């Protein structure tokens, strides 16, 4: 979730509006043809709609490349007997083996489904869970651990849960920083972006490093305040986004050279310039495809009392910002609030989701590699997370 403090305020208001709805409301799946069929090794993709906080409206959509059709709320169709359907706030989604995993933040659970049918297999209970990654038969999930509350002296540190993907049992946990968000696994380590997002103005500013063998935190890497997304590229680098503080400290993109950082740590070298670089661009979310880092930002400033929106591409080899708007046909003017991004690794189509007002159905946009819009479709509320199947 972006700009978490703003999000909490907006979603709280949305929850009050949503409370007027019938608690037994049933989301009816519907299918629409949006594009001509495409035949590659990627059959389709799932899109997880977060749903406004407190309204229990996380939903799952599916786009089928082989038919060119988009189907809304397939979870409800596949699991008609599951009460309250997916739950409250879908925060991450991934496929591992034959299973589809969805992190449902405020319902304190990870839903586990069959990747081919979206039929429910089970769930893993994790308080205030956030993001998920996999490695050699285990799932790793970050957790804020404590309740959703803004508190400068928040005392509950977050953790990473280690889950056996065969039994769906939590086998271990590792304490990290406060309000840990996205994590990445690289070079025998788990890297975790600590945000401290509930502790405004006392944000966290570190990336936790967990040794995979011992599953214990071995050090923390100082980067910037209020960290959020974290991804590895193919050059031994970690890219991590900072939300900033929405006042004088702007959002920014950072790059950690893993090998150099470890060497500097081993030799006690404190010059961060040797292993840490930054790109002067605000980031809400990003996706790496090859040597291109695609990003968007909906950056709010309490000073300007306005949003600044960017759709950028960064070269991960040179660290150069190649463009601040990869949308070339003016369609960006139709997008109210960008909220998710993904790139098809085969066709190079770029998918951008629009959360609009946060309390109404959103839109999924598909752009070709040239940045021109190919098609769009209505989604559930707050479309955010895509995984290819």
N, C-alpha and C positions, 0 to 999 in steps of 0.2 A: 504494500500500500504506500502511496506517495504522500509526501509532506504530512507525516503521520498526525501531527497535532491538528492541522487544518482538517484532516480526514476525520478525526474523532469528533470534532465539533460538527462538521457537516453530516456525518452519519448518525450522530445523536439526534439531530433535528429530523433526519430522514426516518429514524426509528419511530419518532413520535407521530409522524405522518402515516407510517406503515402500520401503526397499531390500530388504525381505523379499519384495516382490511380484515376480512374473515380469516380467522386462524386456520380454517380447514380449506382454504383456497387451494385448488388443484391447478398446476400448470399443465396445459394441454400441449403436447408436442405438435409441431407443424413443419412441413417440408416445403421448400421452395427451390426451383431451378434458378441458378444464378450464373452459370458459366458452362461452356462446352466441356465435355469430358477430357481428362488428361490421363495418360497411361505411363506411369513411371513406377519405381520401386516404392514410392510413397503412396499409400492408398488413400489417405485423407488426414485430417487433423481434428483433435478435440479442442474446443475452446471453453475454458472455465470462466463463468460469469461470477464475479464476487458477490453481487447482491448487496443492497445497502444494509449497513450494520444494524442489527436488532430486528430485522424483518424476516429472517430465516428464508432468504430467497436466492441462495447460491444455486446455480443451474449449470447444466452441461450441454453444449451444442456439439454437432459434428458436421464437418464438411467432407463430402465424398468426391474425390477427384475423378473416379471412374464414371460417375453419373452427372457430375456438375451440380449436385443438389446440396443444400444446406438444411439441416434439421435442428430445430430448437428443442431444448429440454428432453434429451434422449434418456437421461437418468430416470426421470419420472416414468417414462414409457417402459424402460427395462426393469424397473423395480417398483411396481405399483403397490406392493405391500409394505414398503419402508415408510414409517411415520416421519412426517416433516421433511421428507425427501433428503436432499444433500446436507442442508443445515445452514449455518450462519457464517457468511464471509468465506468464499473460496480463495485461498491465498497462493496456492502453487499446484502444479500438476506435472506428472512425469510418467513415463512408461519404463518398466524394467522387466525384461523377459516377456511373459504373456500377460502381465498385470498392469493395470492403470491405477496410479496412486494420486489422490487429490487431498491436499492439506486444507482442512476446513477450520480456519483460525478460531473464531469465537464459539464454535461448537466443540472445541477442544478435542478434535479427533482427526485422524487420517483415514479417509475412505479408501478401501482397496477393492478394485473391480476387475472383471475380465476385460482385457484390452480390446477384444474383438466384439464384445456384446454390450459392455458397460454394466453387466449384471454384477450385483454386489457380492463380494466374497467375504468381507469382514471389515473390521475397523481396529485402529490402534488408538487408544486414549492418551492424548498428550495435551497438557494445559497450554493454552495460548500458543499453539504451534504456528510455524511461519513458513519455512522452506525445506526442500527435500533434495538429497542426492544419494547415489548408490555406489557401492564398491564391493565386489567379490561376495555377493550373497547377503549383504547388509544394506539397510536403508539408514540414512542419517538425517535427522530432523531437528531443526533449531526450535527452541521454545523460549518465549519471554518468561515463562514459569509463573509469574504473578498475574494479578487482575489488570484489566484495562483501566488505568487511572493515571492522571498527570500528577507527579509528585517529585519535587526536586531531590528529596532524600529517600527515594525508592530504595528499599533494602534487599529485595530479592534478585539475586543474580540469575541470569538465564543459563540454559544448558543445551547440549546436543544429545539427543537420544539415539542409541544404536539399536536397530530393530532387525531381528532375524526375518528375512523375507519369506522363508518357508513356513514358519510357525506364527508370524505376526506378533511375536513377543518381544518386549523391550528387554535386552540383555545387559545393558549398561547405560550410564549417563556420564557426561563430562561437563563440569561447570565452566562457563566462559565469562564474558562481560555482561553488562546490563543490556537487555532488549536486543539479543542477537538476531540479525536478519539473514540475508542470503549466505550460503556457504558454498565452497568449491573444494574438490579433491584433486590434488596434484602433487607429484614428486613424493609420494608416501606420507603426505600430510593433509589434514583438513584445515582449511582456512575459513574463518568466520568473521563476517562484518558486524561488529558491535555498534549499535546505534545510540543507546541511552535515550531513545526517543521519548520515553515517558518522564525523563528527568530534567526537562527544560527548566532553566538554561544550562544545567550541568550535564551536557551531552557526553557520551563516550567518544573516544577518538582512535580506537585501536582495532586491529585485526588479530583475533586469537589464532594461534597455531597449535593444532592437536596432532600428536604423533599417532598414526594409524595403528601401530603395533601395540602400544600401551594404552591407547585411548585416553590420554591425559594431556592437558594443556601444557606446552613446554615453553612458550613465550608469547608475548604480544608485540605486534608491530604498530608503532604510532604512525597514523596517516593524517586524518582530518576528522572533524566532528560529525556526528550524526550519519554514520556510514549506512549504506543500504544494500545495493546490488554488488555482486562480486563474481567475476568469471575469469577463467584461464584462457589464454590464447595458445597458439602452437609454437610460440617463441620463448617459452619459459617465463611468461609474464602474467601477473594478475592485474586485472582492471577492476577498480572499485569506485563506486560513486558515493559522493557526500551530498547530503541534502542541504547542508549549511544550516543557518538558524533563521532564515526567512527575513532577517533584518540586515545587518551589516556584513555577515559572513555568507557569501553566495554558494550555491551548489556548484560542484566541480567534479571533473573526472580525473582519477589518479591511476598511475601505473607502477606496480611493484615488480622489480626484477628479482625473482625468487632466489636465484643463485647468488647474486651480489648481496642481497640482504642477509642471507645466511652467512656468507663469508665475512661481512662486516660485523655481524653479531658474534661470530666465533673469535674474531680478532679485537673485539671491543672498539670498533671504529664507529663514531657517532655522527659522521657526516651523512645525513640522509640524502643529499644530492647524488650520492654515488649509486643509490638503488631506487630512489623515488622520483618520478616525474609526474607532471600534471598537464592537462590540456584545458585551456581557458574556454570551457563550455559547460553550461548547466545540463544536468542529466536527471531525468526521472526514471528511465529504464533504458536498457540497451541489449543488443544481441550481436554476437560475433559470428561472422561467416567468412571463412578464409582469413584474409588480412584486412577485412573491412569490419569495423565496429559501427553498427547502425544504432542511432540513439534518437530519442525524442525527449523533450523537457517541457513541462508546463510549470514554469518557475514563478511562484508567488512571492511578491515583495510587500511587506507591511509598510515600507517607506513610500513606494510608488502606489500602493494599494491597487495593483494590477498584475495580470499574468503576462509573461513573455514566453512564447512558444517557439521551439526550435526542432527541426528534423535534420540531424546531422550525420555525417559519415567521417570516421577517423581511421586513418591508416595505422594498423597496429605495429607495423615495422618502423615507420618514420615518426609516429606520434603526431602527424600533421592532421589538422581539421580540414578535410577536403571540401566540405560544403556545409552550410547551415540550413539548407533546405533541399532534401533529396526528392521532394514532390515537385514535379516540373510543370504541371498543367494547371496550377491554381486551385486544385482540389483542397489544399490545406485550409483555404478560407471557409470550407464547408465543415471542417472538423472543429467541434466545440471544445472538447477536452481530451487530448490523446491519452491513452491509458495502458496500452499494451503494444508490443512490437515483436515480430518474428520474421525470419527470412527462409524461404524454401531453399535448401541447399542444392537442389537440382535445377529448378527453373529460375531461381534467383528472384522470384516474386517477393514483394515486401508486403507484409500484413500489418496494418495499424488499426487499433481499436479506438473507438470514441465513446467515452463514458457519458457524454452530454451533461445532464444536470445531476447525475448520480442517483436519481430516484425514478428514472424512466428507462425504457429499453434503449440500449446503445446501438452502435453501428460498427460493423467490421468492413474495412476497406482493403481491397487488394490492388496493389500497384505493380506494374511491370518493372523490369530492371531499369527501364528508361525513366521511371518516376511518374509515369502517366497512369491514371486510374483505369483499371480493367473492369471491376465490378464492386458492388457493395451490398450489404444485407443487414437487416435488423437482427439484433442479438437479444440476450437477456439483459438484466440490469448490471451495469459496470463490467463490461467484457474486458478480460485482463490477460489470461494466461493460455498459451497455445502449446500443444505438443503434437508432433507429427507421428502418424501411425503407419 
